[in-house]
Amino acid sequence: MSRQKLGQHFLSSPAWRARIGNSIPAISDSTWLEIGAGHGEMTEFLARIAHRVIAVETDASLAGRLRERASAWPNVEIIHADILKLDIGAIAGQKFRVYGNLPYYITSPILHHLFQLADKIESIHIVIQLEVAARIAARPGRRDYGYLSAFCQFYAKPEILFRIPPGAFRPPPKVSSALVKMNLPGERATLGIADDAAFLEFLQNSFAQKRKTIRNNLRSIYGEEHLDSALAACKLNSHTRAEELSLSQFAALFNLLNPADKP
């Protein structure tokens, strides 16, 4: 499959590579997982600042050529694999950081895959579509705030560092990109959620139809009486929409609707 069909655009501009590199923490004993290593546009930089680099590339020919280049980088391991099928935890070890130039169409699945190892990840720096970056970093009450925002902020603290124009890439994408930094942990560390999977399902249901109120999205799941009681206890009214709620408000409502001692 051609690289363009895989949705990847190579970061060909040396100036933009340098700017991204200057935004990445240079910690000599760190391990970095690089997603979408390509021709090694950023791999060589990571090799200079890290103790260990695990560069993952899904294109076999690119991985082969990069493996040849990596013979000069003793701390770099090239893995030809689909990141979504890779057992990252078994390869990366106890603690690691992530850099990636992510294919736009699978940004969300990759983040879901990574956050399964949230306790092992120290930071994430990813180049992604600007529109998706805006959704990830959006705060409650903003138009872009939705499930992806709440999901990412549950696990990390997202921040858009800067925009990257299409001309920085070859082939140039049709949209602008951005470098997003996520330091971990996110709000998950303080919310008192006992079951992450159940809470994330609750978030998905809450945002199921953004035009609907949270009451309409959840009433078939919890029943109107139970839901109305929980909303009132959280000082939320029947017209409240999911996009208005902070993660702490979601957590309070979730814990009332799903008590830990429920039989």
NORPE-V889644 format. One record per pair of residues at least 24 apart in sequence whose ideal C-beta (glycine too) atoms are under 7 Angstrom apart, sorted by sequence separation. I is the first residue (numbers start at 1). GAP is how many residues later the second one is. D is the distance in whole Angstrom. If there is no record, write none. Layout:
i=I gap=GAP d=D
i=I gap=GAP d=D
//
This chain:
i=17 gap=24 d=6
i=21 gap=24 d=5
i=38 gap=24 d=6
i=51 gap=24 d=6
i=55 gap=24 d=7
i=58 gap=24 d=5
i=96 gap=24 d=6
i=102 gap=24 d=5
i=104 gap=24 d=7
i=158 gap=24 d=5
i=17 gap=25 d=6
i=50 gap=25 d=7
i=54 gap=25 d=6
i=56 gap=25 d=6
i=84 gap=25 d=6
i=95 gap=25 d=6
i=96 gap=25 d=6
i=97 gap=25 d=5
i=102 gap=25 d=7
i=104 gap=25 d=5
i=107 gap=25 d=5
i=157 gap=25 d=6
i=213 gap=25 d=6
i=217 gap=25 d=7
i=40 gap=26 d=5
i=47 gap=26 d=4
i=84 gap=26 d=7
i=94 gap=26 d=6
i=97 gap=26 d=5
i=98 gap=26 d=4
i=99 gap=26 d=5
i=100 gap=26 d=5
i=101 gap=26 d=4
i=102 gap=26 d=5
i=156 gap=26 d=4
i=157 gap=26 d=5
i=213 gap=26 d=6
i=214 gap=26 d=5
i=230 gap=26 d=4
i=39 gap=27 d=7
i=56 gap=27 d=5
i=83 gap=27 d=6
i=95 gap=27 d=6
i=133 gap=27 d=5
i=156 gap=27 d=6
i=213 gap=27 d=6
i=214 gap=27 d=6
i=230 gap=27 d=5
i=8 gap=28 d=6
i=10 gap=28 d=5
i=17 gap=28 d=7
i=47 gap=28 d=6
i=89 gap=28 d=5
i=92 gap=28 d=7
i=156 gap=28 d=5
i=213 gap=28 d=6
i=214 gap=28 d=5
i=10 gap=29 d=6
i=37 gap=29 d=6
i=40 gap=29 d=5
i=44 gap=29 d=7
i=47 gap=29 d=5
i=84 gap=29 d=5
i=88 gap=29 d=6
i=155 gap=29 d=6
i=157 gap=29 d=6
i=8 gap=30 d=7
i=11 gap=30 d=5
i=56 gap=30 d=6
i=83 gap=30 d=7
i=152 gap=30 d=7
i=156 gap=30 d=4
i=227 gap=30 d=7
i=10 gap=31 d=6
i=11 gap=31 d=7
i=89 gap=31 d=6
i=155 gap=31 d=5
i=226 gap=31 d=7
i=124 gap=32 d=7
i=154 gap=32 d=6
i=43 gap=33 d=6
i=130 gap=33 d=6
i=153 gap=33 d=5
i=154 gap=33 d=6
i=155 gap=33 d=6
i=210 gap=33 d=6
i=153 gap=34 d=6
i=154 gap=34 d=5
i=207 gap=35 d=5
i=222 gap=35 d=5
i=206 gap=36 d=4
i=54 gap=37 d=6
i=118 gap=37 d=5
i=127 gap=37 d=6
i=54 gap=38 d=6
i=108 gap=40 d=6
i=115 gap=40 d=5
i=111 gap=41 d=6
i=137 gap=43 d=7
i=131 gap=44 d=7
i=136 gap=44 d=6
i=206 gap=44 d=7
i=130 gap=45 d=6
i=133 gap=45 d=4
i=129 gap=46 d=6
i=130 gap=46 d=4
i=130 gap=47 d=6
i=133 gap=47 d=5
i=203 gap=47 d=6
i=35 gap=48 d=5
i=129 gap=48 d=6
i=130 gap=48 d=5
i=128 gap=49 d=6
i=151 gap=49 d=6
i=127 gap=50 d=6
i=128 gap=50 d=6
i=6 gap=52 d=6
i=127 gap=52 d=6
i=128 gap=52 d=6
i=151 gap=52 d=6
i=202 gap=52 d=5
i=6 gap=53 d=6
i=46 gap=53 d=6
i=150 gap=53 d=5
i=125 gap=54 d=7
i=126 gap=54 d=5
i=33 gap=55 d=6
i=199 gap=55 d=6
i=3 gap=56 d=6
i=125 gap=56 d=5
i=147 gap=56 d=6
i=191 gap=56 d=6
i=42 gap=57 d=6
i=147 gap=57 d=6
i=191 gap=57 d=7
i=123 gap=58 d=7
i=124 gap=58 d=4
i=193 gap=58 d=6
i=3 gap=59 d=7
i=33 gap=59 d=6
i=123 gap=59 d=7
i=192 gap=59 d=7
i=123 gap=60 d=5
i=147 gap=60 d=4
i=187 gap=60 d=5
i=191 gap=60 d=4
i=198 gap=60 d=7
i=31 gap=61 d=6
i=123 gap=61 d=7
i=146 gap=61 d=5
i=31 gap=62 d=6
i=122 gap=62 d=6
i=33 gap=63 d=5
i=35 gap=63 d=7
i=38 gap=63 d=7
i=121 gap=63 d=5
i=31 gap=64 d=7
i=32 gap=64 d=7
i=36 gap=64 d=6
i=146 gap=64 d=7
i=31 gap=65 d=4
i=32 gap=65 d=5
i=33 gap=65 d=5
i=34 gap=65 d=5
i=35 gap=65 d=3
i=36 gap=65 d=5
i=34 gap=66 d=7
i=36 gap=66 d=6
i=118 gap=66 d=6
i=194 gap=66 d=6
i=30 gap=67 d=6
i=32 gap=67 d=6
i=35 gap=67 d=6
i=36 gap=67 d=7
i=118 gap=67 d=7
i=24 gap=75 d=6
i=35 gap=75 d=7
i=11 gap=90 d=6
i=8 gap=93 d=7
i=154 gap=93 d=6
i=153 gap=94 d=6
i=8 gap=95 d=5
i=7 gap=96 d=3
i=6 gap=97 d=6
i=7 gap=97 d=6
i=146 gap=97 d=7
i=150 gap=97 d=6
i=7 gap=98 d=5
i=25 gap=98 d=7
i=145 gap=98 d=5
i=150 gap=100 d=7
i=24 gap=101 d=5
i=23 gap=102 d=7
i=141 gap=102 d=7
i=140 gap=103 d=7
i=141 gap=103 d=6
i=140 gap=104 d=6
i=140 gap=105 d=6
i=140 gap=106 d=5
i=11 gap=116 d=7
i=23 gap=138 d=5
i=16 gap=148 d=6
i=16 gap=152 d=4
i=13 gap=155 d=4
i=23 gap=156 d=6
i=11 gap=157 d=6
i=12 gap=157 d=6
i=11 gap=158 d=6
i=12 gap=158 d=4
i=10 gap=159 d=6
i=20 gap=159 d=6
i=9 gap=160 d=4
i=10 gap=160 d=5
i=9 gap=162 d=6
i=9 gap=163 d=7
i=9 gap=164 d=5
i=4 gap=167 d=6
//
